[in-house]
Amino acid sequence: MAKMNAFYAQSGGVTAVINASACGVIETARQHKDKIGKVYAGHNGIIGALREELIDTSKETPSTIAALRHTPSGAFGSCRYKLKSLEQNRAEYERLIEVFKAHNIGYFFYNGGGDSADTCLKVSQLSKTLGYPIQAIHIPKTVDNDLPFTDNCPGFGSVAKYVAVSIKEAGLDVASMCDSSTKVFILEVMGRHAGWIAAAGGLAAEQEGDSPHIILFPEIAFDKAKFLKRVDECVKKFGFCAIVASEGAQYADGSFLADSGTVDAFGHKQLGGVAPTLATMVRQELGLKYHWALADYLQRAARHIASGTDVEQAYAVGKAAVEMAVAGKSGVMPAIIRGKGKRYSWSIGEAPLDQVANVERKMPRSFISKDGFSITEEARDYLLPLIQGEDNPPYKNGLPVYARLKKVKVEKKLSTAFKV
Amino acid sequence: MAKMNAFYAQSGGVTAVINASACGVIETARQHKDKIGKVYAGHNGIIGALREELIDTSKETPSTIAALRHTPSGAFGSCRYKLKSLEQNRAEYERLIEVFKAHNIGYFFYNGGGDSADTCLKVSQLSKTLGYPIQAIHIPKTVDNDLPFTDNCPGFGSVAKYVAVSIKEAGLDVASMCDSSTKVFILEVMGRHAGWIAAAGGLAAEQEGDSPHIILFPEIAFDKAKFLKRVDECVKKFGFCAIVASEGAQYADGSFLADSGTVDAFGHKQLGGVAPTLATMVRQELGLKYHWALADYLQRAARHIASGTDVEQAYAVGKAAVEMAVAGKSGVMPAIIRGKGKRYSWSIGEAPLDQVANVERKMPRSFISKDGFSITEEARDYLLPLIQGEDNPPYKNGLPVYARLKKVKVEKKLSTAFKV
């Protein structure tokens, strides 16, 4: 193939390490100048391609690109936007091809979760469906840890570490105050459909009595009486009770403990507010003093406490994506493969996109204890390696120094605008 | 004075560095074995003295005591308990003396905020009022940063750093998503009466457009129309709006936003929380998608992101307290004195407790911009040195390793119990 430019875009909710993948893509592409021309990043994800808003990453210095490795969020802008099927919105695909042609783009790197894998798959099929030759590689990213094939998803390990560290620290706080003050503490964490993130909180409990004492998973039907009984038992036994609650915690009938009634662009329900709901129960039924925290974006943006393993893997999948493209591959995703030995090891494998797209990996029931309130040794064995290692960003004036990009736009070549 | 034992207690809400003060007290006392016998820590603060529940810190190894320096929360237990005046509850003071006598205690180190300074002052007067000779030294601690005399309070710098880092990171997250998703983000922080902590969030805004774009202080009457107008302007100008809101934000009539009695966006009765209250306004009046976080205990327990300066100062005031006691002083508090030079420096001075107790230091109006939504250069000059330096705890298995004390209780010598 002649030397072509590459398009890179970030998609869906961002993470503490998605820019490490961007760093892996750009640095590796720069090492393959014989095959890859420039890397154009979509401004605000795939929307940037549709609008012909491309950021010329060649205008960024090597040190700025290197700094992406320790910068949270999506440096080029991300979006919540899912391409419809070719039949439903052919115009979008034709527009993509128009933009790719105008900018000599032959490589498509899409950095996202399950919905994005679906988009990437559709783009990989453009050669067949619309006759435009393009190699599309999906780069895994999601704090939800729900992509199949890959052992884990970049972004998850850092949220896991944040949640485990946070409940450990807040638990110590409550322990020291519980004799005369707060007795119940609830930390609400992300995880609409699966309890991966909530489970990670369980890593903080290293010894009997350690926080968290209760974890609420979306996978386990919430039973108010059982929950309150357990809270009461913990307070009697340990003096306090520290709880990690998934935002997706739900009743047996599938209704969420906190349902905002609003939906995001992908049609997913927007959740929030499990912690105050639980707190009200604790106060009304047990009369105990409580505090609660809702970490929200703090948990997925917390690059300052990122997992070193996560950072390495995020970089590695970006690097591998470019290497796969250079090797002539398309319609695939670099996946993290866990080694079989007792000691944790990992390598990069390859997953076919048509089997990745729209498949949601559930957390095994065997990760949750019989009583439904904690994690098992099996879960611990899986989770613990993912939070290993610290990868501190540089600091100046007491604050982390994160990359500031110039974001020079590529000159538009098309006379038509496209309304997204 | 003959060799006497010391009593040390932690009081009020704990911090990321109060144990660093404990470390300073115990390590320094161990260097003065000619004058100070054992250091007995109150189990759960002053309540431990009243109940004769004393922890023998001499049973802890030097490495455990050293580990207190990097351990958040109150390792010996704290309490929210204020001694009444001698006239109102003479029995409490008589009990204290009974316990002190029984355990040969001649030094009293009390580690807390304004209320605790008052208690410490009363104890320092026991020689005069009840004829029991004791030297009482107060050790400053409060995330509220509201003690007089001292330039700042140990505990505050670390919360300040946590809040500045968190809004910087979450702000980057929102910036990358705002084109097609969340446009307004609100981080609620502590500070019921003063905006010190909220102000610290302003340190993250280093350049035009940086988060936070709006800070809500308790000192500035909340004006809904003005607030919404500013949010709207920010979204139009920067694409998004990141807000730090103090839990103490209030209307002109002094009523708290958190006590507004409204129903939140999730249809639940408002459970307290400035952030959800503001979020509801943003949604109802501007129709913008929002997210919010409530850091709660996470902010004051976050030893993993503690300020190096704060850790040093917390240790130093503990050390100085013992040195003052050994020098025969009583009724005083080590205070942090800021050097006069352009370059930040500090030393330890001495404040008379009768002028510290029950005096609340307000944040100067000159720290807040004219429009009431951000901090001034004067505030930045004051705050920035306090978050300098990183002091990472050791990690094992991906998690910080915090001290685990044996907490061996001193054998009780009194036959009477005391009901607190």
Contacts between the chains, C-beta under 8 A, distances in Angstrom:
chain1	res1	chain2	res2	distance
A	10	B	176	7.3
A	13	B	177	7.1
A	14	B	173	5.6
A	14	B	176	5.1
A	14	B	177	6.4
A	16	B	169	7.9
A	44	B	179	4.0
A	44	B	180	6.6
A	45	B	180	7.7
A	47	B	179	6.6
A	47	B	180	6.4
A	71	B	172	7.5
A	72	B	169	5.3
A	72	B	172	5.8
A	72	B	173	6.8
A	73	B	169	7.5
A	73	B	172	3.7
A	73	B	173	4.7
A	73	B	175	6.6
A	73	B	176	4.4
A	74	B	176	3.6
A	74	B	177	7.3
A	75	B	176	7.1
A	76	B	176	7.7
A	77	B	175	7.8
A	77	B	176	5.2
A	77	B	177	7.9
A	77	B	179	5.9
A	78	B	176	5.1
A	78	B	177	5.8
A	79	B	177	7.5
A	79	B	179	5.9
A	79	B	180	4.2
A	79	B	181	7.2
A	80	B	177	7.4
A	80	B	180	5.2
A	80	B	181	4.8
A	81	B	180	5.6
A	161	B	398	6.0
A	161	B	399	7.9
A	164	B	398	7.4
A	164	B	399	6.0
A	165	B	304	5.5
A	165	B	399	6.3
A	165	B	400	6.4
A	166	B	298	5.3
A	166	B	302	7.6
A	168	B	399	6.3
A	168	B	400	7.1
A	168	B	402	7.5
A	169	B	16	7.9
A	169	B	72	5.3
A	169	B	73	7.5
A	169	B	298	7.0
A	169	B	301	3.9
A	169	B	302	5.9
A	169	B	303	6.1
A	169	B	304	6.9
A	169	B	400	7.7
A	170	B	296	7.6
A	170	B	297	4.3
A	170	B	298	5.4
A	170	B	301	4.9
A	172	B	71	7.5
A	172	B	72	5.8
A	172	B	73	3.7
A	172	B	301	6.4
A	172	B	402	6.6
A	173	B	14	5.6
A	173	B	72	6.8
A	173	B	73	4.6
A	173	B	297	4.7
A	173	B	300	6.7
A	173	B	301	4.1
A	174	B	297	6.8
A	175	B	73	6.6
A	175	B	77	7.9
A	176	B	10	7.3
A	176	B	14	5.0
A	176	B	73	4.4
A	176	B	74	3.6
A	176	B	75	7.1
A	176	B	76	7.8
A	176	B	77	5.3
A	176	B	78	5.1
A	177	B	13	7.1
A	177	B	14	6.4
A	177	B	74	7.3
A	177	B	77	8.0
A	177	B	78	5.8
A	177	B	79	7.5
A	177	B	80	7.4
A	179	B	44	4.0
A	179	B	47	6.6
A	179	B	77	5.9
A	179	B	79	5.9
A	180	B	44	6.7
A	180	B	45	7.8
A	180	B	47	6.5
A	180	B	79	4.2
A	180	B	80	5.2
A	180	B	81	5.7
A	181	B	79	7.2
A	181	B	80	4.8
A	185	B	297	6.4
A	187	B	298	7.5
A	203	B	398	7.5
A	203	B	399	6.8
A	204	B	399	6.7
A	206	B	399	7.7
A	207	B	404	7.9
A	258	B	266	5.3
A	258	B	268	7.3
A	259	B	266	6.9
A	259	B	267	7.7
A	260	B	265	5.8
A	260	B	266	4.8
A	260	B	267	7.8
A	261	B	266	7.6
A	261	B	267	6.8
A	262	B	265	7.8
A	264	B	181	6.8
A	265	B	180	6.1
A	265	B	181	6.8
A	272	B	266	6.6
A	272	B	291	7.8
A	272	B	292	7.8
A	273	B	264	7.0
A	273	B	266	4.3
A	273	B	268	6.3
A	273	B	276	7.7
A	276	B	264	8.0
A	276	B	268	6.7
A	276	B	271	4.2
A	276	B	273	7.2
A	277	B	268	6.4
A	279	B	271	6.5
A	280	B	268	7.7
A	280	B	269	7.8
A	280	B	271	6.1
A	291	B	296	5.4
A	291	B	297	5.8
A	292	B	294	7.3
A	292	B	296	6.3
A	293	B	294	5.6
A	293	B	295	6.1
A	293	B	296	3.8
A	293	B	297	6.3
A	293	B	298	5.1
A	294	B	292	7.3
A	294	B	293	5.6
A	294	B	294	4.7
A	295	B	293	6.0
A	295	B	295	7.9
A	295	B	298	7.1
A	296	B	170	7.6
A	296	B	291	5.4
A	296	B	292	6.4
A	296	B	293	3.8
A	297	B	170	4.3
A	297	B	173	4.6
A	297	B	174	6.8
A	297	B	185	6.4
A	297	B	291	5.8
A	297	B	293	6.3
A	298	B	166	5.3
A	298	B	169	7.1
A	298	B	170	5.5
A	298	B	187	7.5
A	298	B	293	5.1
A	298	B	295	7.1
A	298	B	298	7.9
A	300	B	173	6.8
A	301	B	169	3.9
A	301	B	170	4.9
A	301	B	172	6.4
A	301	B	173	4.1
A	302	B	166	7.6
A	302	B	169	5.9
A	303	B	169	6.1
A	304	B	165	5.5
A	304	B	169	6.9
A	304	B	305	5.8
A	305	B	304	5.8
A	305	B	305	7.1
A	307	B	398	6.6
A	384	B	397	6.1
A	384	B	398	6.7
A	387	B	397	7.9
A	387	B	398	3.6
A	387	B	399	7.2
A	388	B	397	7.1
A	388	B	398	4.6
A	389	B	398	6.9
A	390	B	392	7.3
A	390	B	395	5.7
A	392	B	390	7.3
A	392	B	392	7.0
A	395	B	390	5.7
A	397	B	384	6.2
A	397	B	387	7.9
A	397	B	388	7.1
A	398	B	161	6.0
A	398	B	164	7.4
A	398	B	203	7.5
A	398	B	307	6.6
A	398	B	384	6.7
A	398	B	387	3.6
A	398	B	388	4.5
A	398	B	389	6.9
A	399	B	161	7.9
A	399	B	164	6.0
A	399	B	165	6.2
A	399	B	168	6.2
A	399	B	203	6.9
A	399	B	204	6.7
A	399	B	206	7.7
A	399	B	387	7.3
A	400	B	165	6.4
A	400	B	168	7.1
A	400	B	169	7.7
A	402	B	168	7.5
A	402	B	172	6.6
A	404	B	207	7.9
